[in-house]
Amino acid sequence: MMCKAAAPHMLRQGRGAMINLSSIAGVLGLARRNAYSAAKAGIGMMTRTLGCEWASQGVRVNAIAPGYMLTPFMQRLVDEGKLDADQVRRRTPAGRLGSARHIADAMLFLASDGAEFITGATLPVDGGYMAWGAVGDAYDGPLD
């Protein structure tokens, strides 16, 4: 809905940068997250197709796929025993959880002229979570 609302203005002016929010759940198979994963996968594909459709008119469309971010919601899941934060950190090559700042920094980059030749891409901001494919822990250092 935001792309639809912003597109006429950006296309008229001949430039713009849209940034959608996807998730690692839109790329990986996360059990018991069927509807959420399907919606986020749809955002990824919409980003690709709109990025291709509007590039020649000066409008770039990209997405960010956050991994596990330490938000109040995630903290509640940890506190309620519904999510093991240490297990997530061990599975993440960076060995830690992300923050809102990591997402904001990625957005600032994608909105900047430094990303002028990037369109239709989904940028993982996940500490390497999606890149890790081996069996076992990705991080063997001390957990914070």
N, CA, C and O atoms as CSV, one atom per row, in Angstrom:
chain,resi,resn,atom,element,x,y,z
A,1,MET,N,N,0.827,-1.188,0.000
A,1,MET,CA,C,0.000,0.000,0.000
A,1,MET,C,C,0.876,1.258,0.000
A,1,MET,O,O,0.539,2.263,-0.627
A,2,MET,N,N,2.006,1.184,0.716
A,2,MET,CA,C,2.903,2.348,0.725
A,2,MET,C,C,3.543,2.549,-0.644
A,2,MET,O,O,3.663,3.682,-1.109
A,3,CYS,N,N,3.953,1.473,-1.289
A,3,CYS,CA,C,4.528,1.602,-2.636
A,3,CYS,C,C,3.504,2.222,-3.580
A,3,CYS,O,O,3.831,3.106,-4.372
A,4,LYS,N,N,2.279,1.757,-3.489
A,4,LYS,CA,C,1.218,2.273,-4.354
A,4,LYS,C,C,0.978,3.758,-4.092
A,4,LYS,O,O,0.735,4.526,-5.023
A,5,ALA,N,N,1.046,4.157,-2.824
A,5,ALA,CA,C,0.806,5.555,-2.482
A,5,ALA,C,C,1.976,6.454,-2.886
A,5,ALA,O,O,1.756,7.576,-3.343
A,6,ALA,N,N,3.203,5.985,-2.728
A,6,ALA,CA,C,4.383,6.809,-3.003
A,6,ALA,C,C,4.774,6.817,-4.478
A,6,ALA,O,O,5.371,7.781,-4.958
A,7,ALA,N,N,4.445,5.758,-5.190
A,7,ALA,CA,C,4.899,5.617,-6.575
A,7,ALA,C,C,4.518,6.790,-7.476
A,7,ALA,O,O,5.391,7.283,-8.191
A,8,PRO,N,N,3.281,7.266,-7.490
A,8,PRO,CA,C,2.949,8.343,-8.433
A,8,PRO,C,C,3.843,9.578,-8.259
A,8,PRO,O,O,4.293,10.164,-9.243
A,9,HIS,N,N,4.093,9.962,-7.030
A,9,HIS,CA,C,4.943,11.136,-6.776
A,9,HIS,C,C,6.380,10.868,-7.234
A,9,HIS,O,O,6.972,11.692,-7.932
A,10,MET,N,N,6.940,9.726,-6.846
A,10,MET,CA,C,8.323,9.415,-7.208
A,10,MET,C,C,8.481,9.282,-8.712
A,10,MET,O,O,9.448,9.787,-9.283
A,11,LEU,N,N,7.539,8.606,-9.357
A,11,LEU,CA,C,7.627,8.422,-10.805
A,11,LEU,C,C,7.486,9.761,-11.529
A,11,LEU,O,O,8.161,9.997,-12.531
A,12,ARG,N,N,6.625,10.625,-11.036
A,12,ARG,CA,C,6.462,11.960,-11.635
A,12,ARG,C,C,7.748,12.772,-11.544
A,12,ARG,O,O,8.121,13.461,-12.494
A,13,GLN,N,N,8.427,12.690,-10.398
A,13,GLN,CA,C,9.656,13.476,-10.236
A,13,GLN,C,C,10.870,12.793,-10.860
A,13,GLN,O,O,11.928,13.410,-10.984
A,14,GLY,N,N,10.729,11.531,-11.253
A,14,GLY,CA,C,11.802,10.827,-11.933
A,14,GLY,C,C,12.920,10.327,-11.038
A,14,GLY,O,O,14.023,10.049,-11.509
A,15,ARG,N,N,12.634,10.211,-9.735
A,15,ARG,CA,C,13.625,9.651,-8.821
A,15,ARG,C,C,12.954,9.307,-7.501
A,15,ARG,O,O,11.911,9.849,-7.137
A,16,GLY,N,N,13.592,8.392,-6.809
A,16,GLY,CA,C,13.093,8.008,-5.497
A,16,GLY,C,C,13.688,6.686,-5.070
A,16,GLY,O,O,14.230,5.933,-5.879
A,17,ALA,N,N,13.576,6.421,-3.785
A,17,ALA,CA,C,14.079,5.160,-3.230
A,17,ALA,C,C,13.045,4.636,-2.238
A,17,ALA,O,O,12.808,5.238,-1.191
A,18,MET,N,N,12.447,3.524,-2.580
A,18,MET,CA,C,11.498,2.865,-1.682
A,18,MET,C,C,12.232,1.755,-0.951
A,18,MET,O,O,13.074,1.064,-1.523
A,19,ILE,N,N,11.903,1.597,0.310
A,19,ILE,CA,C,12.509,0.536,1.108
A,19,ILE,C,C,11.397,-0.222,1.816
A,19,ILE,O,O,10.691,0.328,2.662
A,20,ASN,N,N,11.256,-1.473,1.463
A,20,ASN,CA,C,10.259,-2.336,2.086
A,20,ASN,C,C,10.894,-3.136,3.218
A,20,ASN,O,O,12.109,-3.331,3.248
A,21,LEU,N,N,10.077,-3.587,4.132
A,21,LEU,CA,C,10.563,-4.441,5.222
A,21,LEU,C,C,10.075,-5.860,5.018
A,21,LEU,O,O,8.877,-6.140,5.056
A,22,SER,N,N,11.015,-6.732,4.804
A,22,SER,CA,C,10.735,-8.148,4.689
A,22,SER,C,C,11.172,-8.798,6.000
A,22,SER,O,O,10.978,-8.221,7.070
A,23,SER,N,N,11.748,-9.968,5.929
A,23,SER,CA,C,12.212,-10.685,7.118
A,23,SER,C,C,12.993,-11.902,6.658
A,23,SER,O,O,12.829,-12.368,5.531
A,24,ILE,N,N,13.843,-12.413,7.538
A,24,ILE,CA,C,14.491,-13.681,7.210
A,24,ILE,C,C,13.433,-14.771,7.045
A,24,ILE,O,O,13.665,-15.776,6.373
A,25,ALA,N,N,12.272,-14.564,7.663
A,25,ALA,CA,C,11.179,-15.537,7.537
A,25,ALA,C,C,10.636,-15.597,6.114
A,25,ALA,O,O,9.984,-16.576,5.749
A,26,GLY,N,N,10.889,-14.574,5.307
A,26,GLY,CA,C,10.456,-14.587,3.920
A,26,GLY,C,C,11.402,-15.347,3.017
A,26,GLY,O,O,11.105,-15.543,1.839
A,27,VAL,N,N,12.534,-15.779,3.543
A,27,VAL,CA,C,13.533,-16.503,2.763
A,27,VAL,C,C,13.749,-17.908,3.319
A,27,VAL,O,O,13.844,-18.877,2.566
A,28,LEU,N,N,13.825,-18.005,4.632
A,28,LEU,CA,C,14.032,-19.295,5.296
A,28,LEU,C,C,12.698,-19.941,5.643
A,28,LEU,O,O,11.679,-19.257,5.742
A,29,GLY,N,N,12.702,-21.224,5.822
A,29,GLY,CA,C,11.501,-21.915,6.279
A,29,GLY,C,C,11.445,-21.902,7.797
A,29,GLY,O,O,12.096,-22.720,8.447
A,30,LEU,N,N,10.681,-20.990,8.367
A,30,LEU,CA,C,10.540,-20.931,9.821
A,30,LEU,C,C,9.243,-21.633,10.213
A,30,LEU,O,O,8.147,-21.179,9.885
A,31,ALA,N,N,9.391,-22.731,10.911
A,31,ALA,CA,C,8.230,-23.535,11.308
A,31,ALA,C,C,7.245,-22.705,12.129
A,31,ALA,O,O,7.641,-21.834,12.904
A,32,ARG,N,N,5.990,-22.982,11.951
A,32,ARG,CA,C,4.886,-22.340,12.665
A,32,ARG,C,C,4.780,-20.849,12.380
A,32,ARG,O,O,4.247,-20.091,13.191
A,33,ARG,N,N,5.281,-20.437,11.241
A,33,ARG,CA,C,5.197,-19.027,10.832
A,33,ARG,C,C,4.707,-18.948,9.385
A,33,ARG,O,O,5.181,-18.119,8.609
A,34,ASN,N,N,3.752,-19.818,9.027
A,34,ASN,CA,C,3.329,-19.936,7.630
A,34,ASN,C,C,2.809,-18.640,7.026
A,34,ASN,O,O,3.312,-18.200,5.992
A,35,ALA,N,N,1.822,-18.026,7.644
A,35,ALA,CA,C,1.226,-16.822,7.079
A,35,ALA,C,C,2.240,-15.677,7.074
A,35,ALA,O,O,2.350,-14.953,6.084
A,36,TYR,N,N,2.972,-15.509,8.159
A,36,TYR,CA,C,3.977,-14.445,8.247
A,36,TYR,C,C,5.051,-14.653,7.187
A,36,TYR,O,O,5.426,-13.711,6.490
A,37,SER,N,N,5.544,-15.875,7.063
A,37,SER,CA,C,6.586,-16.164,6.076
A,37,SER,C,C,6.098,-15.911,4.656
A,37,SER,O,O,6.824,-15.347,3.838
A,38,ALA,N,N,4.870,-16.327,4.364
A,38,ALA,CA,C,4.320,-16.109,3.022
A,38,ALA,C,C,4.184,-14.618,2.727
A,38,ALA,O,O,4.490,-14.175,1.619
A,39,ALA,N,N,3.732,-13.846,3.703
A,39,ALA,CA,C,3.585,-12.399,3.503
A,39,ALA,C,C,4.948,-11.750,3.263
A,39,ALA,O,O,5.084,-10.908,2.376
A,40,LYS,N,N,5.943,-12.130,4.036
A,40,LYS,CA,C,7.271,-11.541,3.884
A,40,LYS,C,C,7.928,-11.978,2.577
A,40,LYS,O,O,8.654,-11.197,1.962
A,41,ALA,N,N,7.684,-13.211,2.148
A,41,ALA,CA,C,8.192,-13.657,0.851
A,41,ALA,C,C,7.545,-12.851,-0.276
A,41,ALA,O,O,8.198,-12.514,-1.263
A,42,GLY,N,N,6.268,-12.548,-0.119
A,42,GLY,CA,C,5.575,-11.721,-1.104
A,42,GLY,C,C,6.173,-10.329,-1.196
A,42,GLY,O,O,6.284,-9.768,-2.285
A,43,ILE,N,N,6.558,-9.773,-0.059
A,43,ILE,CA,C,7.204,-8.459,-0.062
A,43,ILE,C,C,8.524,-8.525,-0.824
A,43,ILE,O,O,8.862,-7.607,-1.572
A,44,GLY,N,N,9.264,-9.608,-0.633
A,44,GLY,CA,C,10.527,-9.773,-1.349
A,44,GLY,C,C,10.327,-9.817,-2.852
A,44,GLY,O,O,11.070,-9.175,-3.595
A,45,MET,N,N,9.335,-10.564,-3.307
A,45,MET,CA,C,9.101,-10.660,-4.749
A,45,MET,C,C,8.526,-9.367,-5.303
A,45,MET,O,O,8.871,-8.965,-6.414
A,46,MET,N,N,7.652,-8.708,-4.545
A,46,MET,CA,C,7.132,-7.421,-4.987
A,46,MET,C,C,8.281,-6.420,-5.135
A,46,MET,O,O,8.305,-5.626,-6.075
A,47,THR,N,N,9.221,-6.466,-4.211
A,47,THR,CA,C,10.391,-5.587,-4.273
A,47,THR,C,C,11.176,-5.849,-5.550
A,47,THR,O,O,11.597,-4.909,-6.225
A,48,ARG,N,N,11.372,-7.103,-5.881
A,48,ARG,CA,C,12.127,-7.435,-7.097
A,48,ARG,C,C,11.420,-6.937,-8.348
A,48,ARG,O,O,12.035,-6.314,-9.214
A,49,THR,N,N,10.117,-7.217,-8.437
A,49,THR,CA,C,9.408,-6.850,-9.662
A,49,THR,C,C,9.259,-5.333,-9.793
A,49,THR,O,O,9.463,-4.787,-10.877
A,50,LEU,N,N,8.904,-4.646,-8.702
A,50,LEU,CA,C,8.795,-3.184,-8.780
A,50,LEU,C,C,10.160,-2.549,-9.041
A,50,LEU,O,O,10.259,-1.559,-9.766
A,51,GLY,N,N,11.206,-3.117,-8.451
A,51,GLY,CA,C,12.555,-2.622,-8.696
A,51,GLY,C,C,12.906,-2.684,-10.171
A,51,GLY,O,O,13.564,-1.786,-10.695
A,52,CYS,N,N,12.473,-3.733,-10.838
A,52,CYS,CA,C,12.711,-3.870,-12.281
A,52,CYS,C,C,11.804,-2.943,-13.086
A,52,CYS,O,O,12.251,-2.315,-14.046
A,53,GLU,N,N,10.547,-2.855,-12.704
A,53,GLU,CA,C,9.587,-2.043,-13.449
A,53,GLU,C,C,9.913,-0.556,-13.410
A,53,GLU,O,O,9.738,0.140,-14.410
A,54,TRP,N,N,10.377,-0.067,-12.284
A,54,TRP,CA,C,10.527,1.375,-12.107
A,54,TRP,C,C,11.958,1.887,-12.230
A,54,TRP,O,O,12.180,3.097,-12.188
A,55,ALA,N,N,12.920,1.004,-12.381
A,55,ALA,CA,C,14.325,1.436,-12.451
A,55,ALA,C,C,14.564,2.411,-13.605
A,55,ALA,O,O,15.262,3.409,-13.429
A,56,SER,N,N,14.007,2.142,-14.758
A,56,SER,CA,C,14.233,3.012,-15.920
A,56,SER,C,C,13.609,4.391,-15.739
A,56,SER,O,O,13.914,5.320,-16.487
A,57,GLN,N,N,12.734,4.522,-14.743
A,57,GLN,CA,C,12.092,5.805,-14.465
A,57,GLN,C,C,12.716,6.491,-13.247
A,57,GLN,O,O,12.180,7.473,-12.734
A,58,GLY,N,N,13.858,5.959,-12.792
A,58,GLY,CA,C,14.613,6.598,-11.722
A,58,GLY,C,C,14.198,6.239,-10.311
A,58,GLY,O,O,14.689,6.831,-9.350
A,59,VAL,N,N,13.308,5.284,-10.174
A,59,VAL,CA,C,12.845,4.896,-8.837
A,59,VAL,C,C,13.413,3.527,-8.494
A,59,VAL,O,O,13.196,2.547,-9.207
A,60,ARG,N,N,14.143,3.480,-7.391
A,60,ARG,CA,C,14.706,2.229,-6.903
A,60,ARG,C,C,13.797,1.654,-5.824
A,60,ARG,O,O,13.228,2.388,-5.016
A,61,VAL,N,N,13.671,0.326,-5.825
A,61,VAL,CA,C,12.866,-0.356,-4.815
A,61,VAL,C,C,13.710,-1.489,-4.255
A,61,VAL,O,O,14.125,-2.389,-4.985
A,62,ASN,N,N,13.958,-1.437,-2.967
A,62,ASN,CA,C,14.732,-2.466,-2.282
A,62,ASN,C,C,14.023,-2.843,-0.984
A,62,ASN,O,O,13.059,-2.196,-0.574
A,63,ALA,N,N,14.512,-3.886,-0.359
A,63,ALA,CA,C,13.932,-4.326,0.910
A,63,ALA,C,C,15.043,-4.693,1.877
A,63,ALA,O,O,16.177,-4.962,1.480
A,64,ILE,N,N,14.700,-4.695,3.122
A,64,ILE,CA,C,15.582,-5.159,4.185
A,64,ILE,C,C,14.918,-6.366,4.817
A,64,ILE,O,O,13.714,-6.364,5.077
A,65,ALA,N,N,15.718,-7.403,5.064
A,65,ALA,CA,C,15.226,-8.614,5.724
A,65,ALA,C,C,15.912,-8.735,7.082
A,65,ALA,O,O,16.983,-9.333,7.189
A,66,PRO,N,N,15.296,-8.169,8.117
A,66,PRO,CA,C,15.907,-8.275,9.447
A,66,PRO,C,C,15.931,-9.716,9.946
A,66,PRO,O,O,15.061,-10.530,9.636
A,67,GLY,N,N,16.959,-9.987,10.724
A,67,GLY,CA,C,17.016,-11.249,11.443
A,67,GLY,C,C,16.449,-11.028,12.826
A,67,GLY,O,O,15.517,-10.243,13.002
A,68,TYR,N,N,16.997,-11.704,13.798
A,68,TYR,CA,C,16.514,-11.577,15.172
A,68,TYR,C,C,17.028,-10.275,15.772
A,68,TYR,O,O,18.229,-10.103,15.980
A,69,MET,N,N,16.111,-9.374,16.041
A,69,MET,CA,C,16.424,-8.066,16.610
A,69,MET,C,C,15.925,-8.025,18.052
A,69,MET,O,O,14.828,-8.494,18.354
A,70,LEU,N,N,16.730,-7.469,18.918
A,70,LEU,CA,C,16.322,-7.350,20.312
A,70,LEU,C,C,15.366,-6.163,20.448
A,70,LEU,O,O,15.777,-5.021,20.652
A,71,THR,N,N,14.100,-6.474,20.329
A,71,THR,CA,C,13.026,-5.493,20.453
A,71,THR,C,C,12.255,-5.798,21.732
A,71,THR,O,O,12.454,-6.855,22.329
A,72,PRO,N,N,11.391,-4.905,22.158
A,72,PRO,CA,C,10.557,-5.222,23.325
A,72,PRO,C,C,9.736,-6.500,23.124
A,72,PRO,O,O,9.551,-7.273,24.065
A,73,PHE,N,N,9.245,-6.722,21.909
A,73,PHE,CA,C,8.474,-7.941,21.630
A,73,PHE,C,C,9.350,-9.183,21.801
A,73,PHE,O,O,8.947,-10.156,22.438
A,74,MET,N,N,10.551,-9.137,21.226
A,74,MET,CA,C,11.438,-10.293,21.360
A,74,MET,C,C,11.826,-10.506,22.823
A,74,MET,O,O,11.893,-11.642,23.293
A,75,GLN,N,N,12.075,-9.433,23.524
A,75,GLN,CA,C,12.421,-9.561,24.947
A,75,GLN,C,C,11.282,-10.229,25.717
A,75,GLN,O,O,11.523,-11.035,26.616
A,76,ARG,N,N,10.050,-9.892,25.365
A,76,ARG,CA,C,8.907,-10.541,26.016
A,76,ARG,C,C,8.882,-12.042,25.721
A,76,ARG,O,O,8.605,-12.845,26.612
A,77,LEU,N,N,9.169,-12.419,24.480
A,77,LEU,CA,C,9.214,-13.843,24.134
A,77,LEU,C,C,10.296,-14.568,24.934
A,77,LEU,O,O,10.094,-15.691,25.394
A,78,VAL,N,N,11.434,-13.915,25.091
A,78,VAL,CA,C,12.528,-14.497,25.885
A,78,VAL,C,C,12.087,-14.624,27.338
A,78,VAL,O,O,12.267,-15.677,27.951
A,79,ASP,N,N,11.512,-13.561,27.891
A,79,ASP,CA,C,11.079,-13.567,29.287
A,79,ASP,C,C,10.010,-14.623,29.557
A,79,ASP,O,O,9.955,-15.200,30.643
A,80,GLU,N,N,9.163,-14.869,28.558
A,80,GLU,CA,C,8.102,-15.865,28.704
A,80,GLU,C,C,8.582,-17.277,28.393
A,80,GLU,O,O,7.801,-18.226,28.467
A,81,GLY,N,N,9.857,-17.424,28.048
A,81,GLY,CA,C,10.406,-18.747,27.734
A,81,GLY,C,C,9.994,-19.285,26.379
A,81,GLY,O,O,10.120,-20.483,26.126
A,82,LYS,N,N,9.507,-18.428,25.509
A,82,LYS,CA,C,9.074,-18.852,24.175
A,82,LYS,C,C,10.186,-18.773,23.144
A,82,LYS,O,O,10.033,-19.274,22.030
A,83,LEU,N,N,11.301,-18.152,23.498
A,83,LEU,CA,C,12.433,-18.015,22.594
A,83,LEU,C,C,13.713,-18.079,23.408
A,83,LEU,O,O,13.846,-17.413,24.434
A,84,ASP,N,N,14.641,-18.877,22.944
A,84,ASP,CA,C,15.935,-19.020,23.614
A,84,ASP,C,C,16.943,-18.085,22.930
A,84,ASP,O,O,17.488,-18.417,21.877
A,85,ALA,N,N,17.183,-16.926,23.531
A,85,ALA,CA,C,18.073,-15.927,22.926
A,85,ALA,C,C,19.489,-16.450,22.780
A,85,ALA,O,O,20.158,-16.130,21.797
A,86,ASP,N,N,19.966,-17.243,23.724
A,86,ASP,CA,C,21.319,-17.794,23.612
A,86,ASP,C,C,21.423,-18.731,22.412
A,86,ASP,O,O,22.435,-18.734,21.710
A,87,GLN,N,N,20.393,-19.517,22.178
A,87,GLN,CA,C,20.393,-20.416,21.018
A,87,GLN,C,C,20.442,-19.600,19.724
A,87,GLN,O,O,21.165,-19.962,18.796
A,88,VAL,N,N,19.689,-18.516,19.652
A,88,VAL,CA,C,19.709,-17.662,18.463
A,88,VAL,C,C,21.093,-17.049,18.279
A,88,VAL,O,O,21.614,-17.014,17.164
A,89,ARG,N,N,21.685,-16.572,19.357
A,89,ARG,CA,C,23.030,-15.981,19.264
A,89,ARG,C,C,24.062,-17.011,18.802
A,89,ARG,O,O,24.943,-16.697,18.001
A,90,ARG,N,N,23.950,-18.233,19.307
A,90,ARG,CA,C,24.899,-19.271,18.869
A,90,ARG,C,C,24.707,-19.613,17.396
A,90,ARG,O,O,25.671,-19.968,16.718
A,91,ARG,N,N,23.499,-19.515,16.898
A,91,ARG,CA,C,23.187,-19.834,15.504
A,91,ARG,C,C,23.573,-18.679,14.560
A,91,ARG,O,O,23.629,-18.863,13.344
A,92,THR,N,N,23.836,-17.502,15.121
A,92,THR,CA,C,24.165,-16.310,14.344
A,92,THR,C,C,25.682,-16.129,14.306
A,92,THR,O,O,26.299,-15.992,15.363
A,93,PRO,N,N,26.305,-16.123,13.121
A,93,PRO,CA,C,27.752,-15.977,13.054
A,93,PRO,C,C,28.298,-14.769,13.814
A,93,PRO,O,O,29.402,-14.846,14.353
A,94,ALA,N,N,27.574,-13.670,13.875
A,94,ALA,CA,C,28.042,-12.495,14.619
A,94,ALA,C,C,27.959,-12.706,16.130
A,94,ALA,O,O,28.563,-11.952,16.893
A,95,GLY,N,N,27.221,-13.720,16.566
A,95,GLY,CA,C,27.153,-14.054,17.985
A,95,GLY,C,C,26.335,-13.117,18.844
A,95,GLY,O,O,26.478,-13.107,20.067
A,96,ARG,N,N,25.481,-12.330,18.219
A,96,ARG,CA,C,24.657,-11.400,18.999
A,96,ARG,C,C,23.365,-11.108,18.252
A,96,ARG,O,O,23.199,-11.474,17.088
A,97,LEU,N,N,22.468,-10.449,18.942
A,97,LEU,CA,C,21.208,-10.039,18.345
A,97,LEU,C,C,21.374,-8.643,17.755
A,97,LEU,O,O,22.237,-7.873,18.176
A,98,GLY,N,N,20.549,-8.339,16.793
A,98,GLY,CA,C,20.593,-7.023,16.182
A,98,GLY,C,C,19.760,-6.017,16.960
A,98,GLY,O,O,19.094,-6.350,17.939
A,99,SER,N,N,19.821,-4.776,16.492
A,99,SER,CA,C,19.052,-3.708,17.128
A,99,SER,C,C,18.387,-2.857,16.046
A,99,SER,O,O,18.672,-2.995,14.856
A,100,ALA,N,N,17.506,-1.985,16.489
A,100,ALA,CA,C,16.840,-1.078,15.558
A,100,ALA,C,C,17.867,-0.220,14.809
A,100,ALA,O,O,17.645,0.145,13.654
A,101,ARG,N,N,18.971,0.098,15.453
A,101,ARG,CA,C,20.018,0.898,14.803
A,101,ARG,C,C,20.565,0.189,13.564
A,101,ARG,O,O,20.849,0.833,12.555
A,102,HIS,N,N,20.714,-1.130,13.638
A,102,HIS,CA,C,21.220,-1.868,12.477
A,102,HIS,C,C,20.262,-1.748,11.293
A,102,HIS,O,O,20.694,-1.606,10.149
A,103,ILE,N,N,18.985,-1.805,11.570
A,103,ILE,CA,C,17.987,-1.669,10.506
A,103,ILE,C,C,18.016,-0.239,9.958
A,103,ILE,O,O,17.999,-0.034,8.744
A,104,ALA,N,N,18.058,0.739,10.850
A,104,ALA,CA,C,18.092,2.145,10.419
A,104,ALA,C,C,19.321,2.436,9.567
A,104,ALA,O,O,19.218,3.141,8.563
A,105,ASP,N,N,20.471,1.912,9.944
A,105,ASP,CA,C,21.690,2.137,9.163
A,105,ASP,C,C,21.564,1.551,7.761
A,105,ASP,O,O,21.984,2.171,6.785
A,106,ALA,N,N,20.989,0.365,7.664
A,106,ALA,CA,C,20.791,-0.250,6.347
A,106,ALA,C,C,19.816,0.570,5.506
A,106,ALA,O,O,20.007,0.738,4.302
A,107,MET,N,N,18.776,1.074,6.149
A,107,MET,CA,C,17.814,1.914,5.430
A,107,MET,C,C,18.467,3.201,4.927
A,107,MET,O,O,18.238,3.621,3.792
A,108,LEU,N,N,19.276,3.818,5.775
A,108,LEU,CA,C,19.966,5.035,5.360
A,108,LEU,C,C,20.852,4.774,4.148
A,108,LEU,O,O,20.905,5.585,3.224
A,109,PHE,N,N,21.543,3.644,4.156
A,109,PHE,CA,C,22.378,3.305,3.002
A,109,PHE,C,C,21.519,3.126,1.756
A,109,PHE,O,O,21.810,3.725,0.720
A,110,LEU,N,N,20.468,2.317,1.835
A,110,LEU,CA,C,19.648,2.048,0.654
A,110,LEU,C,C,18.955,3.307,0.129
A,110,LEU,O,O,18.670,3.406,-1.064
A,111,ALA,N,N,18.686,4.260,1.007
A,111,ALA,CA,C,18.059,5.513,0.577
A,111,ALA,C,C,19.079,6.506,0.016
A,111,ALA,O,O,18.702,7.495,-0.613
A,112,SER,N,N,20.363,6.247,0.242
A,112,SER,CA,C,21.408,7.193,-0.150
A,112,SER,C,C,21.817,7.043,-1.612
A,112,SER,O,O,21.476,6.063,-2.275
A,113,ASP,N,N,22.559,8.040,-2.099
A,113,ASP,CA,C,23.108,7.968,-3.450
A,113,ASP,C,C,24.168,6.877,-3.565
A,113,ASP,O,O,24.492,6.438,-4.668
A,114,GLY,N,N,24.707,6.439,-2.427
A,114,GLY,CA,C,25.669,5.342,-2.440
A,114,GLY,C,C,25.062,4.033,-2.923
A,114,GLY,O,O,25.789,3.109,-3.286
A,115,ALA,N,N,23.745,3.948,-2.931
A,115,ALA,CA,C,23.043,2.745,-3.395
A,115,ALA,C,C,22.320,3.001,-4.714
A,115,ALA,O,O,21.353,2.313,-5.042
A,116,GLU,N,N,22.795,3.999,-5.472
A,116,GLU,CA,C,22.082,4.409,-6.688
A,116,GLU,C,C,21.971,3.328,-7.753
A,116,GLU,O,O,21.113,3.424,-8.630
A,117,PHE,N,N,22.811,2.307,-7.701
A,117,PHE,CA,C,22.760,1.250,-8.711
A,117,PHE,C,C,22.239,-0.061,-8.128
A,117,PHE,O,O,22.497,-1.135,-8.672
A,118,ILE,N,N,21.513,0.031,-7.029
A,118,ILE,CA,C,20.933,-1.142,-6.381
A,118,ILE,C,C,19.423,-1.014,-6.449
A,118,ILE,O,O,18.857,-0.044,-5.946
A,119,THR,N,N,18.772,-1.980,-7.062
A,119,THR,CA,C,17.320,-2.025,-7.108
A,119,THR,C,C,16.851,-3.462,-7.216
A,119,THR,O,O,17.514,-4.302,-7.826
A,120,GLY,N,N,15.716,-3.733,-6.627
A,120,GLY,CA,C,15.145,-5.076,-6.662
A,120,GLY,C,C,15.816,-6.049,-5.713
A,120,GLY,O,O,15.626,-7.260,-5.828
A,121,ALA,N,N,16.588,-5.539,-4.789
A,121,ALA,CA,C,17.361,-6.402,-3.881
A,121,ALA,C,C,16.742,-6.437,-2.487
A,121,ALA,O,O,16.107,-5.482,-2.039
A,122,THR,N,N,16.944,-7.553,-1.827
A,122,THR,CA,C,16.581,-7.681,-0.417
A,122,THR,C,C,17.876,-7.877,0.351
A,122,THR,O,O,18.593,-8.857,0.150
A,123,LEU,N,N,18.164,-6.937,1.226
A,123,LEU,CA,C,19.399,-6.941,1.995
A,123,LEU,C,C,19.167,-7.595,3.349
A,123,LEU,O,O,18.387,-7.082,4.151
A,124,PRO,N,N,19.829,-8.721,3.622
A,124,PRO,CA,C,19.699,-9.315,4.949
A,124,PRO,C,C,20.472,-8.481,5.971
A,124,PRO,O,O,21.624,-8.112,5.742
A,125,VAL,N,N,19.836,-8.195,7.076
A,125,VAL,CA,C,20.482,-7.513,8.189
A,125,VAL,C,C,20.273,-8.450,9.369
A,125,VAL,O,O,19.349,-8.287,10.166
A,126,ASP,N,N,21.159,-9.434,9.454
A,126,ASP,CA,C,20.890,-10.567,10.344
A,126,ASP,C,C,22.133,-11.155,10.999
A,126,ASP,O,O,22.070,-12.251,11.556
A,127,GLY,N,N,23.255,-10.454,10.945
A,127,GLY,CA,C,24.468,-10.967,11.571
A,127,GLY,C,C,24.973,-12.264,10.952
A,127,GLY,O,O,25.726,-13.003,11.586
A,128,GLY,N,N,24.563,-12.543,9.722
A,128,GLY,CA,C,24.984,-13.758,9.030
A,128,GLY,C,C,24.063,-14.949,9.226
A,128,GLY,O,O,24.376,-16.049,8.770
A,129,TYR,N,N,22.930,-14.751,9.896
A,129,TYR,CA,C,22.017,-15.854,10.207
A,129,TYR,C,C,21.629,-16.649,8.955
A,129,TYR,O,O,21.703,-17.878,8.957
A,130,MET,N,N,21.222,-15.963,7.897
A,130,MET,CA,C,20.790,-16.678,6.688
A,130,MET,C,C,21.960,-17.301,5.938
A,130,MET,O,O,21.773,-18.283,5.221
A,131,ALA,N,N,23.151,-16.755,6.087
A,131,ALA,CA,C,24.310,-17.292,5.378
A,131,ALA,C,C,24.807,-18.598,5.986
A,131,ALA,O,O,25.432,-19.404,5.297
A,132,TRP,N,N,24.533,-18.813,7.276
A,132,TRP,CA,C,25.035,-20.003,7.961
A,132,TRP,C,C,24.232,-21.212,7.520
A,132,TRP,O,O,23.013,-21.253,7.690
A,133,GLY,N,N,24.912,-22.190,6.957
A,133,GLY,CA,C,24.225,-23.376,6.475
A,133,GLY,C,C,24.730,-24.668,7.082
A,133,GLY,O,O,24.189,-25.737,6.802
A,134,ALA,N,N,25.755,-24.586,7.905
A,134,ALA,CA,C,26.355,-25.787,8.464
A,134,ALA,C,C,25.554,-26.293,9.664
A,134,ALA,O,O,24.750,-25.570,10.251
A,135,VAL,N,N,25.796,-27.535,10.002
A,135,VAL,CA,C,25.207,-28.117,11.202
A,135,VAL,C,C,25.972,-27.587,12.407
A,135,VAL,O,O,27.197,-27.480,12.361
A,136,GLY,N,N,25.285,-27.261,13.455
A,136,GLY,CA,C,25.935,-26.808,14.674
A,136,GLY,C,C,25.939,-25.306,14.809
A,136,GLY,O,O,25.382,-24.581,13.984
A,137,ASP,N,N,26.576,-24.859,15.865
A,137,ASP,CA,C,26.626,-23.449,16.190
A,137,ASP,C,C,27.519,-22.690,15.209
A,137,ASP,O,O,28.551,-23.191,14.762
A,138,ALA,N,N,27.096,-21.480,14.893
A,138,ALA,CA,C,27.883,-20.610,14.021
A,138,ALA,C,C,28.878,-19.800,14.829
A,138,ALA,O,O,29.916,-19.395,14.307
A,139,TYR,N,N,28.576,-19.562,16.084
A,139,TYR,CA,C,29.392,-18.697,16.945
A,139,TYR,C,C,29.815,-19.503,18.161
A,139,TYR,O,O,28.980,-20.060,18.874
A,140,ASP,N,N,31.117,-19.557,18.389
A,140,ASP,CA,C,31.592,-20.343,19.547
A,140,ASP,C,C,32.289,-19.474,20.591
A,140,ASP,O,O,32.965,-19.986,21.484
A,141,GLY,N,N,32.123,-18.173,20.475
A,141,GLY,CA,C,32.707,-17.257,21.448
A,141,GLY,C,C,31.794,-17.058,22.652
A,141,GLY,O,O,30.754,-17.706,22.773
A,142,PRO,N,N,32.190,-16.172,23.520
A,142,PRO,CA,C,31.360,-15.902,24.707
A,142,PRO,C,C,30.103,-15.141,24.321
A,142,PRO,O,O,30.148,-14.258,23.464
A,143,LEU,N,N,28.992,-15.473,24.942
A,143,LEU,CA,C,27.743,-14.770,24.694
A,143,LEU,C,C,27.646,-13.612,25.671
A,143,LEU,O,O,27.999,-13.737,26.844
A,144,ASP,N,N,27.160,-12.481,25.167
A,144,ASP,CA,C,27.057,-11.292,26.024
A,144,ASP,C,C,25.986,-11.440,27.080
A,144,ASP,O,O,25.776,-10.528,27.879
